[in-house]
Amino acid sequence: MNYIDLFAGAGGLSEGFKRAGFIPLAHVEMDKAACYTLKTRISYYYLQETKQLDIYYQYLKGEINREDFYNEIPPKLLDSVINKSIGGKNNRLIFDVIDRLKGDIPVDIIIGGPPCQAYSTVGRGALKHKKIDPRKRLYLEYGKFLIKYNPKIFVFENVPGLKTSDGGLHFNRIKRYFRYLGYRIDVRSLNSWDFGVIQKRERLIIIGSKVSAELEIPQFEKISNTNTSELLFNDLPPLQAGMGGKWCRYYSESNSYLNEFNIRNGIDFTTLHIARPHNVQDLKIYAMAIDKLQDGKRLKNSDIPDEDRTQKNVVDFLDRFKVVDLIPHTMIAHIAKDGHHFIHPDINQLRSISVREAARIQSFPDNFYFEGESENKNRTAAFKQIGNAVPPIMAEKIAKQILDFFNGSNYR
């Protein structure tokens, strides 16, 4: 089963579909750093299939540079990552590249979702001054790819806030539009926690199907999840603020969760366990937040003494400083700007979480490498990509359900 990934980001959704057995034809993404991440992951799979993973590990350790690494990969594979924004004149350029890449191969499925910030509760608050946010109409561009390639099924991913944004106006328009294009619509509100991800993260999934009017997509099976963030953090080397590097060896043995959900990959090192630096004032507040959580409470901005408070607003955004609890709260792209909302729970480390810890919360495997626009300058870009991603564990289970749907239909 072949797929195109639109608004691909770092490829969390694509990672799940790839692991479920789907074959990517193209990824379309406007962010340059995320496109490098996609190319690097495609390179990983190529080297895995050709039994040349030693080249990949050399790259992760900095023994070869990115240009030399990409020279080991067939150009057609790298060209399948299309660094363009979707919409307007770009669509024709994107169509031309995809048509050249796929030849006569059909597109079985299209996956992806436009940027979610315009629909999220945080996004709406930040955009109150805008009566019209053009991102709210990107579903129309998504639809142009459905018209062009006529896949039998699509998966459109976004935030739950889409259902209520502007009184449900956009959600209802999206459903009508996809039905107009000939798709039967199935809407699911899913939480990554129910799929085994150690994070409470809700997503809205719209599945459109042309396969059979009678065939219903089964409900996604929820698992009993009793895992905690301790299982994500305890085998990584302790860090202080500003410490870490491109790669590091593990601090201790793996555990059952990391093995079962393919976070650890059978090698003795991982990458990007890098903590951002913090000033003394922020670290003092971090210590307050950790102490407060140990008493079962969250630190509010109004709890911070006046002389220590760095943000004077004590009415809005009271949870500006937030420690990662046993069940982590929703990862957001704002982590690229500061780490105040994702403080490491160990007061002896006293810092915000590292890139690798953020990636693990989102269920990315340890051999998944996040790139920046410039080589070796990827911490901020990585945080942004991770915050925007769909957890791969969740994506994989959705993909397997979709595959079962295909196998049970008369499509073949």
C-alpha positions as CSV (number, residue, x, y, z in Angstrom):
1,M,0.0,0.0,0.0
2,N,1.5,3.3,-1.1
3,Y,1.0,6.7,0.5
4,I,1.7,10.4,0.3
5,D,2.3,12.4,3.5
6,L,1.1,16.0,3.3
7,F,2.2,18.6,5.9
8,A,4.6,15.9,7.0
9,G,6.6,17.6,9.7
10,A,9.3,15.4,11.1
11,G,7.4,12.3,10.0
12,G,5.8,11.0,13.1
13,L,2.6,9.9,11.3
14,S,4.7,8.6,8.4
15,E,6.9,6.6,10.8
16,G,3.9,4.7,12.0
17,F,2.6,3.9,8.5
18,K,6.1,2.8,7.4
19,R,6.4,0.5,10.4
20,A,3.0,-1.0,9.6
21,G,4.1,-1.9,6.1
22,F,3.0,1.0,4.0
23,I,5.4,2.4,1.3
24,P,6.0,6.1,1.1
25,L,5.8,7.7,-2.3
26,A,6.4,11.3,-1.2
27,H,6.5,13.6,1.8
28,V,5.5,17.3,1.4
29,E,6.7,19.7,4.0
30,M,7.5,23.5,4.0
31,D,10.0,23.5,7.0
32,K,13.5,23.0,5.7
33,A,14.9,21.5,8.9
34,A,12.0,18.9,9.0
35,C,12.7,18.0,5.4
36,Y,16.3,17.1,6.4
37,T,14.9,15.0,9.2
38,L,12.6,13.2,6.7
39,K,15.6,12.6,4.4
40,T,17.7,11.2,7.2
41,R,14.9,8.8,8.2
42,I,14.4,7.7,4.6
43,S,18.1,7.1,4.5
44,Y,18.0,5.0,7.7
45,Y,15.3,2.7,6.2
46,Y,17.3,2.4,2.9
47,L,20.5,1.4,4.8
48,Q,18.6,-1.0,7.0
49,E,17.1,-2.7,3.9
50,T,20.5,-2.9,2.2
51,K,22.3,-4.0,5.4
52,Q,24.5,-1.0,5.6
53,L,23.4,0.5,8.9
54,D,27.0,1.0,9.9
55,I,27.0,4.1,7.6
56,Y,24.0,5.5,9.5
57,Y,25.7,5.0,12.8
58,Q,28.8,6.7,11.5
59,Y,26.7,9.7,10.6
60,L,25.0,9.8,14.0
61,K,28.3,9.8,15.7
62,G,29.6,12.6,13.5
63,E,32.2,10.5,11.8
64,I,30.9,11.6,8.4
65,N,29.1,14.8,7.5
66,R,25.6,15.2,6.2
67,E,26.6,15.8,2.6
68,D,28.7,12.6,2.5
69,F,26.0,10.7,4.2
70,Y,23.4,11.7,1.7
71,N,25.8,10.7,-1.1
72,E,25.4,7.1,0.0
73,I,21.6,7.3,-0.7
74,P,19.9,7.0,-4.1
75,P,18.9,10.5,-5.2
76,K,15.4,9.5,-6.1
77,L,14.7,8.6,-2.4
78,L,15.9,11.9,-1.2
79,D,14.0,13.7,-3.9
80,S,10.8,12.2,-2.6
81,V,11.0,14.8,0.2
82,I,9.5,17.9,-1.3
83,N,10.3,21.1,0.5
84,K,7.4,23.3,-0.6
85,S,4.4,24.9,1.1
86,I,1.1,23.4,-0.1
87,G,-1.2,25.8,-2.0
88,G,-1.3,28.1,-5.0
89,K,1.2,27.7,-7.8
90,N,3.3,25.3,-5.6
91,N,0.7,22.6,-6.0
92,R,1.5,22.2,-9.7
93,L,5.2,21.9,-8.9
94,I,4.5,19.3,-6.2
95,F,2.2,17.3,-8.5
96,D,4.9,17.2,-11.1
97,V,7.5,15.9,-8.7
98,I,5.1,13.2,-7.3
99,D,4.0,12.2,-10.8
100,R,7.6,11.7,-11.8
101,L,8.5,9.7,-8.7
102,K,5.5,7.4,-8.7
103,G,5.1,6.7,-12.4
104,D,2.2,4.4,-12.9
105,I,2.0,3.4,-9.3
106,P,-1.4,4.3,-7.7
107,V,-1.7,6.3,-4.6
108,D,-3.6,4.1,-2.2
109,I,-3.8,6.5,0.8
110,I,-3.0,10.1,1.7
111,I,-2.1,11.0,5.2
112,G,-1.3,14.2,7.1
113,G,-2.9,17.2,8.6
114,P,-2.5,21.0,8.2
115,P,-0.9,23.0,11.0
116,C,-3.1,22.7,14.1
117,Q,-2.3,25.9,15.9
118,A,-5.1,27.8,14.2
119,Y,-7.6,25.4,15.7
120,S,-6.0,24.7,19.1
121,T,-7.2,26.6,22.2
122,V,-3.8,28.1,22.6
123,G,-3.7,29.0,19.0
124,R,-7.1,30.7,19.0
125,G,-6.0,32.8,22.0
126,A,-2.9,33.9,20.2
127,L,-4.8,34.8,17.1
128,K,-7.8,36.7,18.4
129,H,-6.6,39.7,16.5
130,K,-6.9,37.9,13.2
131,K,-10.4,37.6,11.9
132,I,-9.2,35.2,9.1
133,D,-6.4,32.8,9.6
134,P,-5.4,31.3,6.2
135,R,-4.3,28.1,7.9
136,K,-8.0,27.3,8.6
137,R,-8.6,26.8,4.9
138,L,-5.7,24.5,4.2
139,Y,-8.1,21.6,4.2
140,L,-9.1,22.8,0.7
141,E,-5.5,22.3,-0.4
142,Y,-5.5,18.9,1.1
143,G,-8.6,18.2,-0.9
144,K,-6.9,19.1,-4.2
145,F,-4.5,16.2,-3.6
146,L,-7.5,13.9,-3.0
147,I,-8.9,15.1,-6.3
148,K,-5.6,14.7,-8.2
149,Y,-4.7,11.2,-6.9
150,N,-8.1,9.8,-5.9
151,P,-6.9,7.5,-3.1
152,K,-9.3,5.0,-1.7
153,I,-8.7,6.2,1.8
154,F,-7.2,9.2,3.6
155,V,-6.3,10.0,7.2
156,F,-6.6,13.7,8.2
157,E,-5.1,14.5,11.6
158,N,-5.6,17.6,13.8
159,V,-6.3,18.8,17.3
160,P,-9.7,18.3,19.1
161,G,-10.1,22.0,19.1
162,L,-11.0,21.8,15.4
163,K,-14.4,20.6,16.4
164,T,-15.2,23.7,18.3
165,S,-13.1,26.4,16.6
166,D,-15.3,29.3,15.5
167,G,-18.4,27.5,16.8
168,G,-17.7,24.3,14.8
169,L,-17.8,26.2,11.5
170,H,-14.6,24.8,10.1
171,F,-15.2,21.3,11.3
172,N,-18.6,21.2,9.6
173,R,-17.2,22.7,6.4
174,I,-14.4,20.1,6.3
175,K,-16.8,17.2,6.7
176,R,-19.1,18.6,4.0
177,Y,-16.1,19.2,1.7
178,F,-14.7,15.7,2.0
179,R,-18.2,14.2,1.5
180,Y,-18.6,16.3,-1.6
181,L,-15.4,14.8,-2.9
182,G,-17.0,11.4,-2.6
183,Y,-15.6,10.1,0.8
184,R,-17.5,8.5,3.6
185,I,-16.3,10.2,6.8
186,D,-15.4,8.6,10.1
187,V,-14.4,10.9,12.9
188,R,-12.4,9.7,15.9
189,S,-11.1,11.5,19.0
190,L,-8.1,9.5,20.1
191,N,-5.7,9.8,23.1
192,S,-2.1,8.6,22.6
193,W,-2.2,7.2,26.1
194,D,-4.7,4.6,25.0
195,F,-2.2,3.3,22.4
196,G,0.7,2.8,24.9
197,V,2.4,6.3,24.6
198,I,3.5,7.7,28.0
199,Q,1.7,11.0,27.4
200,K,-1.9,12.2,27.6
201,R,-2.3,13.7,24.1
202,E,-5.6,13.9,22.3
203,R,-5.9,14.1,18.6
204,L,-8.8,14.3,16.1
205,I,-8.6,11.8,13.3
206,I,-10.8,12.0,10.3
207,I,-10.8,8.9,8.1
208,G,-12.3,9.2,4.6
209,S,-13.1,6.0,2.6
210,K,-14.2,5.2,-0.9
211,V,-13.6,1.4,-0.4
212,S,-17.1,0.3,0.5
213,A,-20.2,2.0,1.7
214,E,-21.1,-1.0,3.9
215,L,-17.7,-1.6,5.5
216,E,-17.2,0.1,8.8
217,I,-13.7,0.9,10.2
218,P,-13.6,-0.9,13.6
219,Q,-13.0,1.0,16.9
220,F,-9.4,1.3,17.8
221,E,-8.6,-1.0,20.6
222,K,-7.4,0.7,23.9
223,I,-4.7,-0.9,25.9
224,S,-4.2,-0.9,29.6
225,N,-1.4,1.6,30.1
226,T,0.2,1.7,33.6
227,N,3.6,3.0,32.4
228,T,5.2,6.2,33.7
229,S,7.8,8.8,32.7
230,E,10.4,7.1,34.9
231,L,10.6,4.4,32.3
232,L,11.5,7.0,29.7
233,F,14.2,8.8,31.6
234,N,16.0,6.4,33.9
235,D,18.4,4.8,31.4
236,L,19.7,8.2,30.0
237,P,22.8,9.8,31.5
238,P,22.1,12.5,34.1
239,L,22.6,16.0,32.8
240,Q,22.9,19.5,34.1
241,A,21.5,22.6,32.3
242,G,23.4,23.3,29.1
243,M,25.1,19.8,29.0
244,G,24.8,17.0,26.4
245,G,26.1,16.3,22.9
246,K,25.4,14.8,19.5
247,W,25.5,11.2,20.9
248,C,25.9,9.4,24.2
249,R,26.0,5.9,25.6
250,Y,23.2,4.7,27.8
251,Y,23.5,5.2,31.6
252,S,21.9,1.8,32.4
253,E,20.2,-1.2,31.0
254,S,16.9,-1.0,29.0
255,N,13.5,-1.8,30.5
256,S,10.4,-3.7,29.4
257,Y,8.6,-0.6,28.1
258,L,11.5,0.6,26.0
259,N,11.9,-2.9,24.5
260,E,8.2,-3.6,23.9
261,F,7.5,-0.3,22.2
262,N,10.8,-0.3,20.2
263,I,12.2,2.9,21.8
264,R,15.6,1.3,22.3
265,N,16.9,-0.1,19.1
266,G,19.5,-2.7,20.1
267,I,22.5,-0.4,19.9
268,D,24.5,1.0,22.8
269,F,24.0,4.7,22.2
270,T,21.5,7.3,21.3
271,T,21.6,10.9,20.1
272,L,20.6,14.5,21.0
273,H,20.4,14.0,24.7
274,I,21.0,17.7,25.0
275,A,19.7,20.1,27.7
276,R,19.3,23.8,27.0
277,P,21.1,26.3,29.3
278,H,19.1,28.2,31.9
279,N,19.8,31.3,33.9
280,V,20.0,31.2,37.7
281,Q,16.6,32.8,38.2
282,D,14.8,30.2,36.1
283,L,16.6,27.3,37.9
284,K,15.4,28.8,41.2
285,I,11.8,28.7,40.0
286,Y,12.3,25.2,38.6
287,A,13.3,24.0,42.1
288,M,10.2,25.5,43.5
289,A,8.1,23.7,40.9
290,I,9.7,20.4,41.6
291,D,9.3,20.8,45.3
292,K,5.6,21.7,44.8
293,L,4.9,18.6,42.7
294,Q,6.5,16.4,45.3
295,D,3.6,17.6,47.5
296,G,1.1,16.7,44.8
297,K,0.6,20.3,43.7
298,R,1.4,22.4,40.6
299,L,3.3,25.7,40.9
300,K,1.3,28.7,39.8
301,N,2.9,31.9,38.6
302,S,1.1,33.7,41.5
303,D,2.8,31.3,44.0
304,I,6.3,32.6,43.1
305,P,7.5,35.4,45.3
306,D,7.5,38.9,43.7
307,E,11.3,39.2,43.8
308,D,11.7,35.9,41.9
309,R,8.8,36.1,39.5
310,T,10.1,36.5,35.9
311,Q,6.6,36.8,34.4
312,K,4.5,39.5,36.1
313,N,1.1,38.2,34.8
314,V,-0.6,36.5,37.7
315,V,-4.0,36.2,36.0
316,D,-3.4,34.3,32.8
317,F,-0.9,31.5,32.0
318,L,-0.6,30.6,35.7
319,D,1.0,27.2,34.8
320,R,3.9,28.8,32.9
321,F,6.3,26.6,34.9
322,K,5.4,22.9,34.8
323,V,7.2,19.8,35.8
324,V,6.9,16.5,33.7
325,D,4.8,14.3,36.0
326,L,4.6,10.5,36.0
327,I,2.1,10.8,33.2
328,P,3.5,13.7,31.0
329,H,1.2,16.4,29.8
330,T,0.8,17.2,26.1
331,M,3.9,18.0,24.3
332,I,3.7,21.3,22.4
333,A,5.9,23.1,19.9
334,H,6.4,26.0,22.3
335,I,9.1,23.8,23.9
336,A,11.3,25.2,21.1
337,K,11.2,28.6,22.6
338,D,11.8,27.7,26.3
339,G,11.7,24.7,28.5
340,H,9.6,26.2,31.3
341,H,6.6,24.0,30.6
342,F,8.7,20.8,30.6
343,I,10.9,20.7,33.6
344,H,12.8,17.5,34.4
345,P,11.4,16.0,37.6
346,D,14.8,15.2,39.1
347,I,15.8,18.1,41.3
348,N,19.4,16.9,41.2
349,Q,19.5,17.6,37.5
350,L,17.5,20.9,37.7
351,R,16.8,21.6,34.0
352,S,14.2,21.3,31.3
353,I,14.0,18.0,29.5
354,S,16.5,17.2,26.7
355,V,15.7,16.7,23.0
356,R,15.9,12.9,23.4
357,E,13.6,12.9,26.5
358,A,11.1,15.0,24.6
359,A,11.3,12.6,21.7
360,R,10.7,9.6,24.0
361,I,7.6,11.3,25.5
362,Q,6.4,11.5,21.9
363,S,7.4,7.8,21.4
364,F,10.0,8.3,18.8
365,P,12.6,5.5,18.7
366,D,16.1,6.4,19.9
367,N,17.6,6.0,16.5
368,F,15.4,8.6,15.0
369,Y,17.6,11.7,14.3
370,F,16.2,15.2,14.2
371,E,18.0,17.6,11.9
372,G,18.4,21.4,11.8
373,E,18.8,23.6,8.7
374,S,22.5,23.8,9.5
375,E,24.3,20.6,10.4
376,N,24.9,20.3,14.2
377,K,22.6,23.3,15.0
378,N,19.5,21.3,15.6
379,R,18.3,21.6,19.2
380,T,15.7,24.3,18.7
381,A,14.6,22.9,15.3
382,A,14.3,19.4,16.9
383,F,12.2,20.6,19.8
384,K,9.8,22.3,17.3
385,Q,9.5,19.2,15.2
386,I,8.9,16.9,18.2
387,G,6.3,19.2,19.6
388,N,4.3,19.2,16.4
389,A,4.5,15.5,15.7
390,V,2.1,12.6,15.9
391,P,3.4,10.0,18.3
392,P,4.7,7.1,16.0
393,I,3.4,4.4,18.4
394,M,-0.1,5.8,18.0
395,A,0.4,6.3,14.2
396,E,1.5,2.7,13.8
397,K,-1.6,1.3,15.5
398,I,-3.8,3.5,13.4
399,A,-2.0,2.4,10.3
400,K,-2.4,-1.3,11.2
401,Q,-6.1,-0.8,11.7
402,I,-6.3,0.9,8.3
403,L,-4.4,-2.0,6.8
404,D,-6.8,-4.5,8.3
405,F,-9.6,-2.3,6.8
406,F,-8.0,-2.6,3.3
407,N,-7.5,-6.4,3.7
408,G,-11.1,-6.9,4.7
409,S,-12.5,-4.8,1.8
410,N,-13.0,-5.6,-1.8
411,Y,-10.3,-3.1,-2.8
412,R,-7.9,-5.8,-3.9
